[in-house]
C-alpha cells in the first residue's frame, strides 16, 4: 500500500487546491486522515489517522476528535492502533477497521477496549452499521464484506462482483458499496475502474447500480435520501449519483479524497489524506 501513498503524494505536490463551492471549513494538522465519521449523539466528528503505510502494523495510528466547526478538540483522542481507516458506531461503541483487526473503542472515553481479529482478512477498509446495530466491514483486497455482531466476526458476502470493495454505507435494507475496480496494478490504478453496487441485507445478492459502473476507482461512499456521493481517491473527485442517472463530478480535490462522512442532512466531511486535512462541504 505504500505505492498508493507515494504516487498520490507526488501528484499532489504544488499549489494548494482552491476551496470548493459550498466549502464551509477545513481542519488542518491531521496525519493521513482516512475517514471522517459524524457522531450525532455527541455533536462531533471522529477522524482516523493512518500515520504511515496503510498496510503496516506499526502502532502509529490514532483517532482525532473535531468540533462541528472544524477545530481539533483532541488530536490523540484514541491511540494504540496501526493504520485505522473506516469507522462505525453501534451500541455506544466505535468500531474501527485496522488492517486485519477491528478495534473497539468506548465512545464516551475514547479508550480502546477490544481488538477483534477477523480470520482470513487481508486489508479491512470501511465500516458501517445497519438499523439493527449490526456492523459491517469491507476487505478491499479479498472481494469480501464481513459482519460483526457484538465481538463475533462472520463472513457476510464474498463475490467477485464486489471488485475490490472499499467504501460501504448501510442504506435501509441494503448496503451501498463503492468498488475500487478490477485488476489492481502496482500504482493502484486498475485494469477496469470500479463503480457503485448494492448488497441486499436479507438475500446478500450483489447488484451493480445501473449507469454507475466502470467510471472511477472509488473510495468512500455515503447516501442522503435518494442521492449517493462517492470519492475517487486517485483523482480527488467527488461524485454524485441518483437512480436512473449517471455519476457526475460535483467537486475536485487533489488526489487523496478518502472515506467521506455526513451529518445525514446537508453536510459532507471529506478527508484529504495527502494534505492532512478534512473539508466540510455544504450540499446544494
PASEBA-1860 file (N, C-alpha, C; in nm, 3 decimals):
! residues 284
1> XXXXXXXX> 0.082/-0.122/0.000/0.000/0.000/0.000/0.085/0.127/0.000 ~ 0.216/0.113/0.018/0.300/0.232/0.020/0.295/0.304/-0.115 ~ 0.284/0.228/-0.225/0.286/0.289/-0.356/0.170/0.386/-0.376 ~ 0.054/0.352/-0.323/-0.061/0.441/-0.342/-0.038/0.575/-0.273 ~ 0.024/0.571/-0.157/0.053/0.696/-0.087/0.156/0.776/-0.165 ~ 0.262/0.709/-0.211/0.370/0.778/-0.278/0.323/0.842/-0.407 ~ 0.252/0.766/-0.492/0.211/0.819/-0.620/0.112/0.933/-0.603 ~ 0.020/0.918/-0.510/-0.079/1.024/-0.490/-0.014/1.148/-0.432
9> XXXXXXXX> 0.085/1.128/-0.343/0.151/1.243/-0.282/0.229/1.321/-0.385 ~ 0.299/1.249/-0.475/0.374/1.318/-0.579/0.280/1.399/-0.667 ~ 0.165/1.340/-0.700/0.068/1.411/-0.782/0.012/1.534/-0.711 ~ 0.016/1.531/-0.579/-0.045/1.639/-0.502/0.049/1.757/-0.478 ~ 0.180/1.740/-0.508/0.274/1.848/-0.482/0.242/1.968/-0.572 ~ 0.243/2.086/-0.517/0.216/2.207/-0.594/0.139/2.306/-0.510 ~ 0.070/2.396/-0.577/-0.005/2.496/-0.503/-0.124/2.431/-0.434 ~ -0.172/2.495/-0.330/-0.284/2.440/-0.255/-0.408/2.437/-0.343
17> XXXXXXXX> -0.490/2.333/-0.325/-0.613/2.322/-0.401/-0.708/2.435/-0.359 ~ -0.780/2.493/-0.456/-0.872/2.601/-0.421/-0.988/2.549/-0.339 ~ -1.051/2.638/-0.264/-1.169/2.599/-0.188/-1.280/2.559/-0.285 ~ -1.356/2.457/-0.249/-1.465/2.410/-0.332/-1.589/2.495/-0.309 ~ -1.676/2.498/-0.410/-1.805/2.564/-0.393/-1.880/2.497/-0.279 ~ -1.931/2.578/-0.188/-2.003/2.522/-0.076/-1.914/2.477/0.039 ~ -1.783/2.500/0.027/-1.693/2.456/0.134/-1.709/2.546/0.257 ~ -1.731/2.484/0.372/-1.755/2.556/0.496/-1.626/2.581/0.573
25> XXXXXXXX> -1.542/2.479/0.580/-1.417/2.491/0.653/-1.324/2.376/0.618 ~ -1.198/2.391/0.658/-1.101/2.281/0.650/-1.029/2.270/0.784 ~ -1.023/2.150/0.834/-0.944/2.123/0.954/-0.806/2.074/0.909 ~ -0.701/2.138/0.959/-0.564/2.104/0.921/-0.490/2.044/1.039 ~ -0.368/1.994/1.012/-0.283/1.941/1.119/-0.306/1.795/1.149 ~ -0.382/1.724/1.063/-0.405/1.581/1.083/-0.296/1.502/1.010 ~ -0.290/1.372/1.034/-0.182/1.290/0.978/-0.242/1.174/0.897 ~ -0.247/1.197/0.765/-0.309/1.099/0.673/-0.450/1.062/0.719
33> XXXXXXXX> -0.538/1.160/0.729/-0.675/1.130/0.770/-0.746/1.047/0.664 ~ -0.794/0.930/0.701/-0.856/0.839/0.603/-1.007/0.841/0.610 ~ -1.062/0.861/0.729/-1.207/0.854/0.746/-1.253/0.965/0.841 ~ -1.371/1.022/0.810/-1.431/1.122/0.897/-1.574/1.079/0.926 ~ -1.603/1.049/1.051/-1.733/0.996/1.091/-1.806/1.096/1.181 ~ -1.929/1.130/1.146/-2.011/1.219/1.226/-2.072/1.140/1.342 ~ -2.047/1.188/1.463/-2.102/1.127/1.584/-2.216/1.215/1.631 ~ -2.338/1.180/1.589/-2.454/1.266/1.614/-2.485/1.280/1.762
41> XXXXXXXX> -2.469/1.173/1.838/-2.504/1.177/1.980/-2.418/1.274/2.058 ~ -2.294/1.295/2.011/-2.201/1.380/2.084/-2.161/1.507/2.008 ~ -2.228/1.533/1.895/-2.203/1.654/1.816/-2.055/1.677/1.788 ~ -1.993/1.580/1.722/-1.852/1.589/1.691/-1.821/1.502/1.569 ~ -1.699/1.515/1.520/-1.652/1.437/1.407/-1.528/1.361/1.452 ~ -1.527/1.231/1.428/-1.413/1.147/1.465/-1.334/1.118/1.337 ~ -1.203/1.135/1.343/-1.117/1.120/1.226/-1.010/1.015/1.254 ~ -0.994/0.921/1.160/-0.887/0.821/1.173/-0.761/0.871/1.102
49> XXXXXXXX> -0.647/0.857/1.169/-0.517/0.899/1.116/-0.429/0.776/1.096 ~ -0.382/0.753/0.973/-0.302/0.633/0.944/-0.157/0.649/0.990 ~ -0.094/0.760/0.958/0.044/0.792/1.000/0.144/0.685/0.954 ~ 0.154/0.667/0.822/0.249/0.569/0.770/0.190/0.492/0.654 ~ 0.247/0.374/0.630/0.197/0.287/0.524/0.062/0.228/0.566 ~ -0.041/0.239/0.483/-0.174/0.189/0.520/-0.181/0.040/0.549 ~ -0.078/-0.036/0.512/-0.079/-0.179/0.538/0.015/-0.225/0.647 ~ 0.083/-0.131/0.714/0.182/-0.167/0.815/0.125/-0.165/0.957
57> XXXXXXXX> 0.147/-0.274/1.027/0.108/-0.281/1.169/0.220/-0.219/1.252 ~ 0.225/-0.084/1.252/0.338/-0.013/1.311/0.305/0.058/1.442 ~ 0.178/0.052/1.485/0.140/0.115/1.611/0.130/0.266/1.607 ~ 0.139/0.326/1.487/0.140/0.472/1.476/0.001/0.535/1.467 ~ -0.100/0.456/1.433/-0.230/0.512/1.404/-0.307/0.557/1.527 ~ -0.397/0.655/1.505/-0.477/0.705/1.616/-0.602/0.774/1.563 ~ -0.692/0.811/1.654/-0.814/0.884/1.619/-0.810/1.023/1.679 ~ -0.863/1.119/1.602/-0.876/1.257/1.650/-1.023/1.294/1.663
65> XXXXXXXX> -1.049/1.398/1.741/-1.185/1.449/1.757/-1.190/1.595/1.709 ~ -1.287/1.624/1.621/-1.309/1.759/1.571/-1.442/1.812/1.621 ~ -1.450/1.944/1.637/-1.578/2.009/1.664/-1.651/2.025/1.531 ~ -1.778/2.062/1.535/-1.856/2.074/1.413/-1.821/2.196/1.331 ~ -1.736/2.285/1.386/-1.687/2.397/1.307/-1.543/2.375/1.262 ~ -1.495/2.250/1.271/-1.367/2.215/1.213/-1.245/2.238/1.300 ~ -1.264/2.259/1.429/-1.150/2.277/1.519/-1.109/2.140/1.577 ~ -0.979/2.119/1.593/-0.932/1.996/1.658/-0.953/2.010/1.808
73> XXXXXXXX> -1.040/1.927/1.862/-1.068/1.928/2.006/-0.963/1.845/2.078 ~ -0.937/1.724/2.027/-0.835/1.636/2.083/-0.762/1.567/1.969 ~ -0.632/1.595/1.955/-0.556/1.534/1.845/-0.547/1.383/1.863 ~ -0.500/1.339/1.979/-0.488/1.196/2.008/-0.600/1.157/2.104 ~ -0.718/1.138/2.049/-0.833/1.100/2.131/-0.830/0.951/2.165 ~ -0.786/0.869/2.071/-0.774/0.725/2.095/-0.650/0.674/2.024 ~ -0.557/0.618/2.100/-0.431/0.568/2.045/-0.430/0.414/2.044 ~ -0.313/0.360/2.012/-0.294/0.215/2.018/-0.337/0.139/1.895
81> XXXXXXXX> -0.342/0.207/1.779/-0.382/0.142/1.654/-0.266/0.140/1.556 ~ -0.287/0.070/1.444/-0.183/0.060/1.342/-0.209/0.156/1.226 ~ -0.308/0.125/1.145/-0.342/0.210/1.031/-0.495/0.219/1.020 ~ -0.559/0.287/1.116/-0.705/0.290/1.122/-0.766/0.358/1.000 ~ -0.877/0.301/0.954/-0.946/0.354/0.835/-1.093/0.378/0.868 ~ -1.185/0.306/0.801/-1.327/0.332/0.820/-1.376/0.300/0.960 ~ -1.488/0.365/0.998/-1.542/0.352/1.133/-1.694/0.340/1.128 ~ -1.751/0.284/1.236/-1.896/0.273/1.251/-1.929/0.279/1.399
89> XXXXXXXX> -2.048/0.331/1.429/-2.094/0.341/1.567/-2.210/0.245/1.589 ~ -2.204/0.173/1.700/-2.314/0.082/1.735/-2.310/0.055/1.885 ~ -2.424/0.069/1.952/-2.434/0.035/2.093/-2.339/0.108/2.184 ~ -2.316/0.235/2.158/-2.226/0.313/2.242/-2.079/0.282/2.222 ~ -2.050/0.209/2.115/-1.911/0.173/2.084/-1.876/0.218/1.943 ~ -1.748/0.248/1.926/-1.695/0.284/1.796/-1.613/0.167/1.743 ~ -1.644/0.124/1.622/-1.571/0.014/1.558/-1.482/0.073/1.450 ~ -1.356/0.028/1.445/-1.257/0.088/1.355/-1.185/-0.022/1.277
97> XXXXXXXX> -1.186/-0.014/1.144/-1.113/-0.110/1.060/-0.964/-0.080/1.070 ~ -0.885/-0.183/1.100/-0.741/-0.165/1.119/-0.664/-0.284/1.063 ~ -0.650/-0.287/0.932/-0.576/-0.388/0.853/-0.643/-0.525/0.861 ~ -0.617/-0.604/0.964/-0.681/-0.735/0.977/-0.761/-0.747/1.106 ~ -0.773/-0.637/1.176/-0.848/-0.635/1.302/-0.955/-0.526/1.298 ~ -1.053/-0.541/1.382/-1.149/-0.434/1.407/-1.130/-0.391/1.551 ~ -1.092/-0.266/1.570/-1.072/-0.212/1.704/-1.207/-0.164/1.758 ~ -1.226/-0.181/1.887/-1.348/-0.136/1.952/-1.311/-0.032/2.057
105> XXXXXXXX> -1.372/0.085/2.045/-1.340/0.200/2.130/-1.465/0.242/2.207 ~ -1.449/0.270/2.335/-1.559/0.325/2.414/-1.587/0.466/2.365 ~ -1.710/0.490/2.322/-1.742/0.617/2.259/-1.739/0.734/2.356 ~ -1.760/0.706/2.482/-1.759/0.813/2.582/-1.618/0.858/2.618 ~ -1.527/0.763/2.632/-1.394/0.796/2.683/-1.284/0.796/2.577 ~ -1.307/0.728/2.465/-1.202/0.712/2.366/-1.106/0.599/2.398 ~ -1.134/0.525/2.504/-1.046/0.415/2.544/-1.065/0.295/2.452 ~ -0.952/0.238/2.408/-0.955/0.116/2.329/-0.988/0.000/2.421
113> XXXXXXXX> -1.102/-0.067/2.395/-1.148/-0.170/2.488/-1.140/-0.311/2.433 ~ -1.120/-0.326/2.301/-1.110/-0.460/2.244/-1.051/-0.453/2.104 ~ -0.994/-0.565/2.062/-0.946/-0.582/1.925/-1.001/-0.714/1.874 ~ -1.078/-0.709/1.768/-1.140/-0.828/1.712/-1.061/-0.872/1.589 ~ -0.994/-0.985/1.597/-0.922/-1.039/1.482/-1.022/-1.099/1.385 ~ -1.011/-1.064/1.258/-1.101/-1.117/1.156/-1.026/-1.224/1.078 ~ -1.059/-1.352/1.096/-0.987/-1.461/1.030/-0.988/-1.444/0.877 ~ -0.872/-1.463/0.817/-0.854/-1.458/0.672/-0.863/-1.317/0.613
121> XXXXXXXX> -0.874/-1.217/0.697/-0.879/-1.079/0.646/-0.745/-1.041/0.584 ~ -0.751/-0.960/0.477/-0.632/-0.914/0.409/-0.611/-0.764/0.429 ~ -0.714/-0.684/0.399/-0.700/-0.539/0.409/-0.836/-0.478/0.438 ~ -0.874/-0.478/0.566/-1.003/-0.422/0.606/-1.003/-0.272/0.582 ~ -1.116/-0.221/0.534/-1.113/-0.081/0.490/-1.222/0.006/0.548 ~ -1.346/-0.008/0.503/-1.451/0.081/0.551/-1.552/0.003/0.634 ~ -1.630/0.079/0.715/-1.727/0.017/0.804/-1.858/0.094/0.802 ~ -1.966/0.024/0.843/-2.097/0.086/0.857/-2.179/0.001/0.952
129> XXXXXXXX> -2.289/0.056/1.003/-2.380/-0.020/1.088/-2.522/-0.003/1.036 ~ -2.600/-0.112/1.041/-2.736/-0.105/0.990/-2.834/-0.067/1.100 ~ -2.962/-0.069/1.067/-3.064/-0.024/1.162/-3.075/-0.113/1.284 ~ -3.033/-0.238/1.271/-3.038/-0.330/1.385/-2.916/-0.319/1.475 ~ -2.814/-0.243/1.430/-2.691/-0.229/1.506/-2.580/-0.323/1.463 ~ -2.608/-0.408/1.365/-2.503/-0.497/1.315/-2.402/-0.414/1.236 ~ -2.275/-0.450/1.252/-2.166/-0.376/1.190/-2.109/-0.456/1.073 ~ -2.068/-0.385/0.969/-2.011/-0.448/0.850/-1.877/-0.382/0.818
137> XXXXXXXX> -1.785/-0.462/0.762/-1.654/-0.410/0.725/-1.612/-0.471/0.592 ~ -1.560/-0.388/0.502/-1.513/-0.439/0.373/-1.369/-0.488/0.384 ~ -1.338/-0.590/0.305/-1.200/-0.634/0.287/-1.166/-0.607/0.141 ~ -1.101/-0.496/0.117/-1.079/-0.445/-0.017/-1.005/-0.543/-0.108 ~ -0.906/-0.613/-0.053/-0.822/-0.698/-0.136/-0.869/-0.843/-0.139 ~ -0.990/-0.869/-0.089/-1.041/-1.006/-0.090/-1.184/-1.015/-0.142 ~ -1.236/-0.906/-0.202/-1.373/-0.905/-0.257/-1.474/-0.956/-0.154 ~ -1.459/-0.908/-0.031/-1.536/-0.963/0.080/-1.592/-0.853/0.170
145> XXXXXXXX> -1.709/-0.881/0.228/-1.763/-0.799/0.336/-1.791/-0.892/0.453 ~ -1.744/-0.853/0.571/-1.769/-0.928/0.694/-1.876/-0.857/0.777 ~ -1.949/-0.935/0.854/-2.040/-0.879/0.951/-1.984/-0.902/1.090 ~ -2.012/-0.810/1.181/-1.969/-0.826/1.319/-2.089/-0.802/1.409 ~ -2.123/-0.903/1.485/-2.235/-0.895/1.578/-2.178/-0.905/1.718 ~ -2.170/-0.792/1.788/-2.103/-0.791/1.918/-1.953/-0.799/1.896 ~ -1.894/-0.912/1.932/-1.750/-0.930/1.911/-1.721/-1.050/1.822 ~ -1.821/-1.094/1.744/-1.805/-1.213/1.661/-1.804/-1.175/1.513
153> XXXXXXXX> -1.687/-1.189/1.447/-1.682/-1.163/1.303/-1.734/-1.284/1.226 ~ -1.802/-1.258/1.114/-1.851/-1.367/1.029/-1.851/-1.321/0.885 ~ -1.833/-1.415/0.795/-1.839/-1.383/0.654/-1.981/-1.342/0.617 ~ -1.998/-1.225/0.559/-2.130/-1.182/0.514/-2.148/-1.214/0.366 ~ -2.057/-1.166/0.283/-2.063/-1.198/0.141/-1.923/-1.190/0.081 ~ -1.893/-1.286/-0.007/-1.771/-1.283/-0.087/-1.812/-1.303/-0.231 ~ -1.780/-1.205/-0.316/-1.830/-1.209/-0.453/-1.737/-1.127/-0.542 ~ -1.695/-1.184/-0.655/-1.607/-1.113/-0.747/-1.672/-0.985/-0.800
161> XXXXXXXX> -1.805/-0.979/-0.799/-1.874/-0.858/-0.843/-1.839/-0.737/-0.757 ~ -1.798/-0.761/-0.632/-1.763/-0.651/-0.543/-1.639/-0.577/-0.590 ~ -1.552/-0.645/-0.664/-1.439/-0.583/-0.734/-1.360/-0.485/-0.647 ~ -1.297/-0.537/-0.545/-1.218/-0.456/-0.452/-1.306/-0.355/-0.379 ~ -1.399/-0.404/-0.295/-1.491/-0.314/-0.225/-1.416/-0.227/-0.125 ~ -1.435/-0.098/-0.138/-1.369/-0.004/-0.047/-1.473/0.056/0.046 ~ -1.547/0.156/-0.001/-1.648/0.219/0.082/-1.773/0.135/0.097 ~ -1.839/0.149/0.215/-1.966/0.079/0.238/-2.053/0.167/0.327
169> XXXXXXXX> -2.185/0.166/0.298/-2.278/0.251/0.372/-2.412/0.180/0.381 ~ -2.463/0.161/0.503/-2.593/0.097/0.523/-2.704/0.195/0.488 ~ -2.791/0.153/0.396/-2.898/0.238/0.346/-3.028/0.157/0.346 ~ -3.101/0.163/0.458/-3.224/0.086/0.469/-3.197/-0.063/0.469 ~ -3.254/-0.133/0.371/-3.240/-0.279/0.366/-3.127/-0.325/0.277 ~ -3.032/-0.234/0.250/-2.919/-0.269/0.163/-2.792/-0.202/0.210 ~ -2.681/-0.254/0.161/-2.553/-0.188/0.175/-2.518/-0.128/0.039 ~ -2.475/-0.004/0.038/-2.420/0.055/-0.084/-2.269/0.039/-0.077
177> XXXXXXXX> -2.210/-0.010/-0.185/-2.067/-0.038/-0.187/-2.000/0.041/-0.298 ~ -1.886/0.103/-0.265/-1.803/0.171/-0.364/-1.686/0.079/-0.399 ~ -1.680/0.039/-0.523/-1.576/-0.053/-0.571/-1.457/0.023/-0.626 ~ -1.337/-0.021/-0.588/-1.214/0.038/-0.642/-1.193/-0.005/-0.786 ~ -1.222/-0.132/-0.816/-1.211/-0.181/-0.953/-1.138/-0.314/-0.961 ~ -1.128/-0.366/-1.083/-1.066/-0.496/-1.107/-0.925/-0.482/-1.159 ~ -0.842/-0.580/-1.125/-0.705/-0.581/-1.176/-0.621/-0.467/-1.123 ~ -0.609/-0.459/-0.991/-0.530/-0.351/-0.930/-0.383/-0.364/-0.968
185> XXXXXXXX> -0.325/-0.255/-1.015/-0.187/-0.253/-1.061/-0.093/-0.207/-0.948 ~ 0.036/-0.205/-0.979/0.135/-0.169/-0.878/0.115/-0.026/-0.828 ~ 0.068/0.063/-0.915/0.045/0.202/-0.874/-0.097/0.225/-0.823 ~ -0.171/0.115/-0.807/-0.309/0.113/-0.759/-0.410/0.172/-0.857 ~ -0.367/0.192/-0.982/-0.464/0.208/-1.088/-0.526/0.071/-1.114 ~ -0.624/0.065/-1.201/-0.693/-0.062/-1.225/-0.705/-0.091/-1.374 ~ -0.716/-0.222/-1.405/-0.743/-0.262/-1.542/-0.885/-0.225/-1.581 ~ -0.975/-0.226/-1.483/-1.114/-0.187/-1.504/-1.160/-0.108/-1.383
193> XXXXXXXX> -1.192/0.021/-1.402/-1.233/0.104/-1.288/-1.356/0.050/-1.217 ~ -1.375/0.094/-1.095/-1.486/0.047/-1.015/-1.615/0.124/-1.039 ~ -1.713/0.097/-0.954/-1.842/0.162/-0.965/-1.921/0.143/-0.837 ~ -2.050/0.164/-0.845/-2.138/0.153/-0.728/-2.224/0.028/-0.737 ~ -2.239/-0.038/-0.621/-2.319/-0.159/-0.613/-2.408/-0.154/-0.490 ~ -2.506/-0.245/-0.488/-2.591/-0.262/-0.370/-2.588/-0.408/-0.329 ~ -2.588/-0.433/-0.199/-2.595/-0.569/-0.145/-2.719/-0.578/-0.058 ~ -2.812/-0.665/-0.094/-2.934/-0.683/-0.017/-2.901/-0.748/0.117
201> XXXXXXXX> -2.945/-0.688/0.226/-2.910/-0.740/0.358/-2.973/-0.876/0.385 ~ -3.089/-0.902/0.328/-3.156/-1.029/0.353/-3.103/-1.141/0.264 ~ -3.097/-1.117/0.134/-3.056/-1.222/0.040/-2.907/-1.226/0.013 ~ -2.838/-1.116/0.044/-2.694/-1.098/0.019/-2.661/-1.089/-0.130 ~ -2.762/-1.069/-0.212/-2.740/-1.055/-0.355/-2.669/-0.924/-0.386 ~ -2.570/-0.932/-0.474/-2.492/-0.814/-0.515/-2.546/-0.764/-0.648 ~ -2.583/-0.636/-0.654/-2.642/-0.579/-0.775/-2.570/-0.452/-0.815 ~ -2.508/-0.448/-0.934/-2.449/-0.322/-0.981/-2.558/-0.218/-1.001
209> XXXXXXXX> -2.532/-0.094/-0.962/-2.628/0.013/-0.981/-2.621/0.063/-1.125 ~ -2.735/0.067/-1.190/-2.741/0.099/-1.332/-2.684/0.236/-1.361 ~ -2.597/0.241/-1.462/-2.538/0.368/-1.504/-2.419/0.412/-1.423 ~ -2.381/0.332/-1.321/-2.272/0.374/-1.232/-2.163/0.267/-1.225 ~ -2.128/0.211/-1.341/-2.025/0.109/-1.346/-1.906/0.155/-1.428 ~ -1.786/0.110/-1.385/-1.665/0.132/-1.463/-1.629/0.277/-1.486 ~ -1.656/0.365/-1.387/-1.628/0.507/-1.411/-1.514/0.563/-1.328 ~ -1.476/0.498/-1.215/-1.368/0.552/-1.132/-1.324/0.448/-1.029
217> XXXXXXXX> -1.202/0.465/-0.977/-1.152/0.383/-0.867/-1.204/0.447/-0.738 ~ -1.313/0.393/-0.685/-1.386/0.460/-0.578/-1.334/0.424/-0.440 ~ -1.348/0.517/-0.348/-1.304/0.501/-0.209/-1.424/0.509/-0.116 ~ -1.457/0.628/-0.066/-1.565/0.641/0.030/-1.701/0.656/-0.036 ~ -1.808/0.624/0.041/-1.943/0.637/-0.012/-2.040/0.665/0.103 ~ -2.137/0.752/0.076/-2.248/0.776/0.170/-2.374/0.799/0.088 ~ -2.490/0.792/0.153/-2.617/0.822/0.087/-2.698/0.916/0.174 ~ -2.761/1.013/0.109/-2.853/1.105/0.176/-2.981/1.104/0.095
225> XXXXXXXX> -3.088/1.051/0.152/-3.210/1.039/0.076/-3.188/0.949/-0.044 ~ -3.222/0.995/-0.162/-3.204/0.915/-0.281/-3.076/0.945/-0.356 ~ -2.985/1.019/-0.294/-2.861/1.059/-0.360/-2.741/0.991/-0.296 ~ -2.653/0.937/-0.380/-2.530/0.872/-0.334/-2.411/0.961/-0.371 ~ -2.319/0.977/-0.276/-2.195/1.050/-0.300/-2.078/0.954/-0.280 ~ -1.978/0.963/-0.370/-1.862/0.875/-0.360/-1.737/0.951/-0.402 ~ -1.625/0.916/-0.339/-1.497/0.978/-0.373/-1.412/0.884/-0.457 ~ -1.331/0.943/-0.544/-1.232/0.869/-0.621/-1.095/0.914/-0.572
233> XXXXXXXX> -1.029/0.827/-0.497/-0.904/0.863/-0.430/-0.797/0.911/-0.527 ~ -0.779/0.840/-0.637/-0.666/0.866/-0.725/-0.676/1.001/-0.797 ~ -0.797/1.050/-0.817/-0.815/1.179/-0.886/-0.863/1.289/-0.793 ~ -0.911/1.253/-0.674/-0.963/1.352/-0.581/-1.104/1.398/-0.612 ~ -1.173/1.330/-0.702/-1.306/1.372/-0.746/-1.415/1.324/-0.651 ~ -1.512/1.411/-0.624/-1.632/1.374/-0.551/-1.746/1.362/-0.651 ~ -1.811/1.245/-0.653/-1.920/1.220/-0.748/-2.054/1.217/-0.677 ~ -2.158/1.250/-0.756/-2.297/1.239/-0.711/-2.372/1.149/-0.808
241> XXXXXXXX> -2.455/1.060/-0.753/-2.532/0.968/-0.837/-2.674/0.956/-0.785 ~ -2.768/0.961/-0.879/-2.908/0.938/-0.847/-2.961/0.827/-0.938 ~ -3.050/0.745/-0.887/-3.107/0.634/-0.963/-3.164/0.683/-1.096 ~ -3.127/0.612/-1.202/-3.173/0.649/-1.335/-3.081/0.744/-1.408 ~ -2.980/0.794/-1.337/-2.886/0.887/-1.399/-2.747/0.825/-1.412 ~ -2.649/0.910/-1.427/-2.509/0.869/-1.431/-2.431/0.954/-1.331 ~ -2.317/0.904/-1.283/-2.238/0.981/-1.186/-2.190/1.114/-1.245 ~ -2.198/1.220/-1.166/-2.147/1.349/-1.209/-2.050/1.403/-1.105
249> XXXXXXXX> -1.943/1.464/-1.151/-1.845/1.523/-1.061/-1.902/1.651/-1.003 ~ -1.900/1.663/-0.870/-1.953/1.783/-0.805/-1.845/1.863/-0.731 ~ -1.728/1.803/-0.711/-1.615/1.874/-0.650/-1.487/1.801/-0.688 ~ -1.379/1.876/-0.695/-1.249/1.817/-0.729/-1.144/1.865/-0.630 ~ -1.079/1.769/-0.567/-0.969/1.796/-0.475/-0.841/1.740/-0.535 ~ -0.731/1.756/-0.466/-0.610/1.685/-0.503/-0.631/1.535/-0.478 ~ -0.550/1.449/-0.541/-0.560/1.305/-0.512/-0.549/1.279/-0.362 ~ -0.634/1.189/-0.313/-0.630/1.156/-0.172/-0.762/1.172/-0.100
257> XXXXXXXX> -0.870/1.209/-0.171/-1.001/1.218/-0.105/-1.047/1.077/-0.069 ~ -1.078/1.055/0.057/-1.096/0.918/0.105/-1.238/0.894/0.157 ~ -1.249/0.838/0.277/-1.376/0.784/0.329/-1.464/0.896/0.387 ~ -1.556/0.945/0.306/-1.639/1.058/0.344/-1.741/1.023/0.452 ~ -1.777/1.125/0.528/-1.883/1.113/0.627/-1.990/1.218/0.600 ~ -2.101/1.210/0.673/-2.209/1.307/0.656/-2.287/1.323/0.786 ~ -2.351/1.440/0.798/-2.442/1.459/0.910/-2.580/1.403/0.881 ~ -2.596/1.344/0.762/-2.722/1.283/0.722/-2.823/1.382/0.669
265> XXXXXXXX> -2.785/1.508/0.662/-2.878/1.613/0.618/-2.824/1.689/0.497 ~ -2.721/1.769/0.522/-2.676/1.857/0.413/-2.526/1.883/0.411 ~ -2.450/1.813/0.494/-2.306/1.839/0.502/-2.228/1.710/0.478 ~ -2.123/1.720/0.399/-2.029/1.610/0.378/-1.897/1.646/0.443 ~ -1.830/1.546/0.500/-1.697/1.562/0.557/-1.600/1.477/0.473 ~ -1.505/1.544/0.407/-1.417/1.478/0.311/-1.274/1.477/0.363 ~ -1.221/1.358/0.401/-1.080/1.352/0.441/-0.990/1.371/0.318 ~ -0.895/1.459/0.329/-0.796/1.482/0.224/-0.664/1.425/0.275
273> XXXXXXXX> -0.648/1.298/0.248/-0.546/1.218/0.316/-0.404/1.269/0.294 ~ -0.374/1.310/0.172/-0.238/1.353/0.142/-0.208/1.497/0.183 ~ -0.312/1.571/0.221/-0.293/1.709/0.266/-0.306/1.724/0.418 ~ -0.344/1.615/0.486/-0.360/1.622/0.631/-0.477/1.707/0.674 ~ -0.583/1.707/0.592/-0.698/1.795/0.618/-0.830/1.719/0.606 ~ -0.933/1.775/0.665/-1.071/1.734/0.641/-1.149/1.857/0.598 ~ -1.221/1.845/0.486/-1.301/1.956/0.435/-1.447/1.928/0.458 ~ -1.522/2.030/0.500/-1.667/2.020/0.516/-1.734/2.093/0.400
281> XXXX> -1.826/2.023/0.331/-1.897/2.081/0.218/-2.046/2.090/0.248 ~ -2.105/2.202/0.214/-2.249/2.221/0.225/-2.311/2.181/0.091 ~ -2.404/2.085/0.093/-2.465/2.038/-0.029/-2.571/2.135/-0.079 ~ -2.593/2.132/-0.211/-2.698/2.215/-0.271/-2.835/2.172/-0.222
END
